[in-house]
């Protein structure tokens, strides 16, 4: 019964909805508050188990769960958003604020049969202006403060996930890591999960993420010998934004410039991308110190800096030949699945509560049966409340 309560509490949109589902489907009369207490208690136990694995890894005592390592191991990393409220402030919501969740999607793939590039030409979605505009809008909504985002429903299916289906090999097994902890602690959690799954013994491994200033250092510290891949979708949005800025009011010239940059980036000719942006910046002139965020000179210069910093993560033809994904759509989708439970305009969490629920959600979003195994291995608790003196059969 605890397993059913935890499943409902971690996967329904709220504890109240979980209680209603339990009442209708399991004929269990339980309050939403009680569902929350049980779910968070089990989530804290799962977090403690995770933290013990980190300690074991750091001591060199954590071994892979399976003797055979995966052929290709990939870790997608991204961040989401959740609303918190002030601790120990009494009833009600006090000092609400947005905070980051950090999410890792650990996937394995089957080995490639040959070393040919399976997709030498860019996906059609990258060459269709309306689709590229949708991509840019979706990525922009993720970057911006959620409180300022438009409330209009987004078109379905999301363009980012459409790109993921086209640019990602078929996965074998997925597991998830999520936390509110800082990047350094998160990196240790991801490293422990990778150790447990034998990722460090895989002949091919990669970290996929956007150009966030915390993802690169995390990958270099915890996975120093792995491929570091810049998410192609974020690159596309930067190229599109720079082209529109460089040729403001000239849509044909802007798209032509964007297409030239895109094809060069897709084929691994990063220096051609940098050269094209330098030429436009020279034509426009350097941005002044007081240039606004929408100043074309600032936008082009920013894109030039972004690509220069991530050039070592843009060898896309080689990644595709090795059977590696070039899009982080896998973790983008996973973040949305976490958001379904923890993010909402009327959800304001205490940090301990949301951390616990993230662990429950991560367990049920993993493909390896850990959600159920936890309950099989967990010692049974003594009876509590009115039944504490009764014999339990």
C-alpha positions as CSV (number, residue, x, y, z in Angstrom):
1,X,0.0,0.0,0.0
2,X,2.9,2.4,0.7
3,X,4.1,1.7,-2.8
4,X,0.7,2.7,-4.3
5,X,0.6,5.9,-2.1
6,X,4.1,6.9,-3.1
7,X,3.4,6.3,-6.8
8,X,0.3,8.5,-6.7
9,X,2.0,11.2,-4.6
10,X,5.1,11.3,-6.9
11,X,3.3,11.1,-10.2
12,X,0.0,12.9,-9.9
13,X,-0.1,16.6,-10.3
14,X,-0.7,17.2,-6.6
15,X,-1.1,15.4,-3.3
16,X,-4.8,16.2,-3.4
17,X,-5.2,14.7,-6.8
18,X,-3.2,11.7,-5.7
19,X,-5.6,11.2,-2.7
20,X,-8.6,11.4,-5.1
21,X,-7.0,8.8,-7.5
22,X,-6.3,6.5,-4.5
23,X,-9.9,6.8,-3.4
24,X,-11.4,6.0,-6.8
25,X,-8.9,3.4,-8.0
26,X,-7.6,1.7,-4.8
27,X,-10.7,2.4,-2.6
28,X,-8.3,3.9,-0.1
29,X,-9.6,6.8,2.1
30,X,-6.6,9.0,2.7
31,X,-6.2,12.8,2.8
32,X,-3.9,14.7,0.5
33,X,-1.9,15.9,3.5
34,X,-1.3,12.3,4.6
35,X,-0.3,11.3,1.0
36,X,2.2,14.2,1.1
37,X,3.7,13.1,4.4
38,X,4.2,9.5,3.3
39,X,5.6,10.5,-0.2
40,X,8.1,12.9,1.3
41,X,9.2,10.4,3.9
42,X,9.9,7.8,1.3
43,X,11.5,10.4,-0.9
44,X,13.9,11.3,1.9
45,X,14.8,7.6,2.3
46,X,15.5,7.5,-1.4
47,X,17.7,10.6,-1.1
48,X,19.6,9.0,1.8
49,X,20.2,5.9,-0.4
50,X,21.5,8.2,-3.2
51,X,23.8,10.0,-0.8
52,X,25.2,6.7,0.5
53,X,26.1,5.8,-3.0
54,X,27.9,9.0,-3.4
55,X,30.0,8.3,-0.3
56,X,30.7,4.8,-1.5
57,X,31.8,6.1,-4.9
58,X,34.1,8.7,-3.3
59,X,35.6,5.9,-1.2
60,X,36.1,3.7,-4.3
61,X,33.6,1.1,-3.0
62,X,30.7,1.5,-5.5
63,X,30.7,-1.1,-8.2
64,X,28.5,-1.4,-11.3
65,X,25.2,-3.2,-10.9
66,X,25.8,-5.2,-14.1
67,X,29.2,-6.8,-15.2
68,X,28.7,-5.9,-18.9
69,X,29.3,-2.2,-19.6
70,X,27.1,-0.4,-22.1
71,X,28.4,0.1,-25.6
72,X,27.5,3.8,-25.7
73,X,26.7,5.9,-22.6
74,X,25.4,9.4,-22.8
75,X,24.5,11.9,-20.1
76,X,22.2,14.8,-21.0
77,X,22.2,17.7,-18.5
78,X,19.9,20.6,-18.1
79,X,18.1,22.7,-15.4
80,X,14.4,23.4,-14.7
81,X,12.5,25.7,-12.5
82,X,10.4,25.4,-9.3
83,X,8.8,27.8,-6.9
84,X,10.0,27.8,-3.3
85,X,8.6,29.6,-0.2
86,X,10.2,30.8,3.0
87,X,11.0,28.1,5.6
88,X,9.4,28.2,9.1
89,X,7.2,31.2,8.3
90,X,3.9,29.8,9.5
91,X,0.8,29.0,7.4
92,X,0.6,30.5,3.9
93,X,3.1,31.4,1.3
94,X,5.8,33.8,2.3
95,X,8.6,35.2,0.1
96,X,7.9,33.0,-3.0
97,X,10.8,32.8,-5.4
98,X,11.9,30.7,-8.4
99,X,14.8,28.3,-7.9
100,X,16.6,25.8,-10.2
101,X,16.3,22.1,-10.3
102,X,19.2,20.2,-11.9
103,X,18.4,17.2,-14.0
104,X,20.5,14.5,-15.6
105,X,19.2,12.0,-18.1
106,X,21.5,8.9,-18.3
107,X,20.9,6.9,-21.5
108,X,22.5,3.9,-23.2
109,X,22.5,3.2,-26.9
110,X,23.3,0.2,-29.1
111,X,26.6,0.3,-30.9
112,X,26.7,1.5,-34.5
113,X,27.2,-1.0,-37.3
114,X,29.5,1.2,-39.4
115,X,31.3,4.5,-39.2
116,X,29.3,6.4,-41.8
117,X,27.5,9.7,-41.0
118,X,23.8,8.6,-40.7
119,X,22.6,12.2,-41.3
120,X,25.0,14.3,-43.4
121,X,22.3,16.9,-44.2
122,X,20.5,19.0,-41.5
123,X,17.0,18.0,-40.6
124,X,14.3,19.7,-42.6
125,X,12.9,21.4,-39.4
126,X,16.1,23.4,-39.2
127,X,15.6,24.8,-42.8
128,X,12.0,25.8,-42.3
129,X,11.6,29.4,-41.0
130,X,8.4,28.8,-39.1
131,X,9.8,25.7,-37.4
132,X,13.0,27.5,-36.5
133,X,11.0,30.4,-35.0
134,X,9.1,27.8,-32.9
135,X,12.4,26.3,-31.7
136,X,13.7,29.8,-30.7
137,X,10.5,30.6,-28.9
138,X,10.6,27.3,-26.9
139,X,14.2,27.7,-25.9
140,X,13.6,31.4,-25.0
141,X,10.7,30.4,-22.7
142,X,13.0,28.0,-20.9
143,X,15.7,30.6,-20.4
144,X,13.5,33.5,-19.2
145,X,12.0,33.9,-15.8
146,X,8.9,31.6,-15.7
147,X,6.8,34.4,-14.1
148,X,7.2,36.5,-17.3
149,X,6.3,33.8,-19.8
150,X,3.2,34.0,-22.0
151,X,0.3,31.8,-20.9
152,X,-0.8,30.9,-24.4
153,X,-0.6,27.1,-25.1
154,X,2.4,26.0,-27.1
155,X,1.8,24.1,-30.4
156,X,2.0,20.3,-30.3
157,X,4.2,18.4,-30.7
158,X,6.9,20.7,-29.3
159,X,9.5,21.5,-31.9
160,X,12.4,20.6,-29.5
161,X,11.1,17.1,-29.1
162,X,10.5,16.8,-32.8
163,X,14.2,17.6,-33.4
164,X,15.2,15.0,-30.7
165,X,13.4,12.2,-32.5
166,X,15.3,13.1,-35.7
167,X,18.8,13.5,-34.3
168,X,18.9,11.0,-31.4
169,X,19.7,7.3,-31.7
170,X,17.2,4.9,-30.3
171,X,17.8,4.6,-26.5
172,X,18.1,1.3,-24.6
173,X,17.8,2.2,-20.9
174,X,17.2,5.6,-19.2
175,X,17.7,6.6,-15.6
176,X,17.2,10.0,-14.0
177,X,18.9,12.1,-11.4
178,X,17.3,15.3,-10.1
179,X,18.1,17.6,-7.2
180,X,18.0,21.1,-5.7
181,X,21.6,20.9,-4.6
182,X,24.4,23.1,-6.1
183,X,26.2,22.0,-9.3
184,X,29.2,20.5,-7.5
185,X,27.0,18.2,-5.4
186,X,24.9,17.4,-8.4
187,X,28.0,16.4,-10.3
188,X,28.9,13.9,-7.6
189,X,25.3,12.4,-7.7
190,X,25.5,12.0,-11.5
191,X,29.0,10.5,-11.2
192,X,27.7,8.0,-8.6
193,X,24.8,7.0,-10.9
194,X,27.2,6.7,-13.9
195,X,29.5,4.5,-11.7
196,X,26.6,2.3,-10.7
197,X,25.6,1.8,-14.3
198,X,29.1,1.0,-15.5
199,X,29.3,4.2,-17.7
200,X,33.0,4.7,-16.9
201,X,33.8,1.3,-18.5
202,X,31.9,2.1,-21.7
203,X,34.0,2.4,-24.8
204,X,32.0,5.5,-25.9
205,X,30.7,8.2,-23.6
206,X,29.5,11.8,-24.0
207,X,28.0,14.7,-22.1
208,X,25.3,16.7,-24.0
209,X,24.1,20.1,-22.8
210,X,23.6,23.7,-23.7
211,X,26.3,26.4,-23.3
212,X,25.5,27.0,-19.6
213,X,28.5,28.1,-17.7
214,X,28.1,25.2,-15.2
215,X,27.6,22.2,-17.5
216,X,31.1,22.4,-19.1
217,X,33.0,22.5,-15.8
218,X,30.9,19.7,-14.4
219,X,31.6,17.5,-17.4
220,X,35.4,18.3,-17.3
221,X,35.7,17.5,-13.6
222,X,33.5,14.3,-13.4
223,X,33.9,13.0,-17.0
224,X,37.2,14.4,-18.2
225,X,37.9,11.9,-21.0
226,X,34.3,12.0,-22.5
227,X,33.0,13.8,-25.5
228,X,31.5,17.2,-24.7
229,X,28.7,18.0,-27.1
230,X,26.9,21.3,-27.5
231,X,23.2,20.8,-28.0
232,X,22.5,21.5,-31.6
233,X,19.1,23.1,-30.8
234,X,20.6,25.8,-28.7
235,X,23.2,26.4,-31.4
236,X,20.5,26.8,-34.0
237,X,18.7,29.4,-31.9
238,X,21.9,31.5,-31.5
239,X,22.6,31.3,-35.3
240,X,19.0,32.3,-36.1
241,X,19.0,35.2,-33.6
242,X,22.3,36.5,-34.9
243,X,21.1,36.3,-38.6
244,X,17.9,38.1,-37.9
245,X,19.9,40.8,-36.0
246,X,22.6,41.2,-38.6
247,X,20.0,41.6,-41.4
248,X,17.2,43.4,-39.6
249,X,14.2,44.0,-41.9
250,X,15.7,41.8,-44.7
251,X,14.2,38.4,-44.1
252,X,15.6,36.8,-47.3
253,X,19.1,37.9,-46.6
254,X,18.8,36.9,-43.0
255,X,17.6,33.4,-43.8
256,X,20.3,32.9,-46.5
257,X,23.0,33.9,-43.9
258,X,21.5,31.6,-41.3
259,X,21.3,28.7,-43.7
260,X,25.0,29.2,-44.6
261,X,26.0,29.2,-41.0
262,X,23.8,26.2,-40.1
263,X,25.1,24.0,-42.9
264,X,28.7,24.9,-42.0
265,X,28.0,24.0,-38.3
266,X,26.2,20.8,-39.2
267,X,29.1,19.6,-41.3
268,X,31.6,20.4,-38.6
269,X,33.1,23.5,-40.3
270,X,33.1,25.6,-37.2
271,X,35.8,28.0,-38.5
272,X,33.5,29.0,-41.3
273,X,30.7,29.9,-38.8
274,X,33.1,32.1,-36.9
275,X,34.4,33.7,-40.0
276,X,30.8,34.6,-41.2
277,X,29.9,36.1,-37.8
278,X,33.2,38.1,-37.7
279,X,32.4,39.5,-41.2
280,X,29.0,40.7,-40.1
281,X,30.3,42.2,-36.8
282,X,32.9,44.1,-38.8
283,X,30.2,45.4,-41.1
284,X,28.0,46.4,-38.2
285,X,30.8,47.7,-35.9
286,X,31.6,46.6,-32.4
287,X,28.9,47.1,-29.8
288,X,29.3,50.1,-27.5
289,X,29.5,49.7,-23.8
290,X,25.9,50.9,-23.3
291,X,24.4,48.7,-26.1
292,X,21.0,47.3,-25.2
293,X,20.1,43.6,-25.2
294,X,18.4,44.0,-28.6
295,X,21.2,45.9,-30.2
296,X,22.2,43.9,-33.4
297,X,25.9,44.5,-32.7
298,X,25.6,43.1,-29.2
299,X,23.6,40.0,-30.4
300,X,26.1,39.2,-33.2
301,X,29.1,39.7,-30.8
302,X,27.4,37.5,-28.2
303,X,26.8,34.7,-30.7
304,X,30.4,35.0,-31.8
305,X,31.6,34.6,-28.2
306,X,29.2,31.8,-27.6
307,X,30.5,29.7,-30.5
308,X,34.1,30.6,-29.8
309,X,33.8,29.2,-26.3
310,X,32.0,26.0,-27.4
311,X,33.9,25.3,-30.7
312,X,35.5,22.2,-29.1
313,X,32.0,20.8,-28.6
314,X,30.8,21.1,-32.2
315,X,32.3,18.2,-34.1
316,X,28.9,17.0,-35.1
317,X,29.8,14.7,-38.0
318,X,32.2,12.8,-35.8
319,X,29.6,12.5,-33.0
320,X,27.0,11.1,-35.5
321,X,29.5,8.6,-36.9
322,X,30.1,7.4,-33.3
323,X,26.4,6.9,-32.7
324,X,26.2,9.8,-30.3
325,X,23.2,12.2,-30.1
326,X,23.7,15.8,-31.0
327,X,20.6,17.1,-29.3
328,X,19.7,17.4,-25.6
329,X,16.0,16.9,-26.3
330,X,16.1,13.8,-24.2
331,X,16.7,15.9,-21.0
332,X,14.4,18.7,-22.2
333,X,11.6,16.1,-22.3
334,X,12.7,14.7,-18.9
335,X,12.6,18.2,-17.3
336,X,9.0,18.6,-18.6
337,X,8.1,15.3,-16.9
338,X,9.6,16.5,-13.6
339,X,7.8,19.9,-14.1
340,X,4.5,18.1,-14.5
341,X,4.8,17.2,-10.8
342,X,6.7,20.0,-9.1
343,X,6.1,23.1,-11.2
344,X,3.0,25.2,-11.4
345,X,1.7,28.7,-10.8
346,X,0.1,27.7,-7.4
347,X,2.8,25.3,-6.2
348,X,5.2,26.7,-3.6
349,X,7.5,24.2,-2.0
350,X,9.7,24.0,1.0
351,X,13.1,22.8,-0.1
352,X,13.1,19.6,1.8
353,X,9.7,18.6,0.4
354,X,10.5,19.3,-3.2
355,X,13.9,17.5,-2.9
356,X,12.1,14.4,-1.6
357,X,9.4,14.4,-4.3
358,X,12.1,14.8,-7.0
359,X,13.7,11.6,-5.8
360,X,10.3,9.7,-6.0
361,X,9.7,11.2,-9.5
362,X,13.2,10.3,-10.6
363,X,12.7,6.7,-9.5
364,X,9.5,6.2,-11.5
365,X,11.0,8.0,-14.6
366,X,13.9,5.5,-14.6
367,X,13.6,2.4,-16.8
368,X,15.6,0.0,-14.5
369,X,12.9,-1.0,-12.0
370,X,14.5,0.9,-9.1
371,X,11.1,2.3,-8.1
372,X,9.7,-1.1,-7.2
373,X,13.0,-2.6,-6.1
374,X,13.2,0.0,-3.3
375,X,10.0,-1.3,-1.8
376,X,11.2,-4.9,-2.1
377,X,14.4,-4.2,-0.2
378,X,13.0,-1.7,2.3
379,X,12.4,-3.1,5.8
380,X,8.8,-3.0,6.9
381,X,8.0,-0.2,9.3
382,X,6.3,-0.9,12.6
383,X,2.7,-0.1,12.9
384,X,1.8,3.4,14.0
385,X,-1.1,5.3,15.4
386,X,-4.2,3.5,16.7
387,X,-2.9,0.1,15.4
388,X,0.6,0.3,17.0
389,X,-0.3,-2.4,19.7
390,X,-2.0,-4.8,17.3
391,X,-0.3,-7.9,15.9
392,X,0.5,-7.6,12.2
393,X,0.0,-10.7,10.2
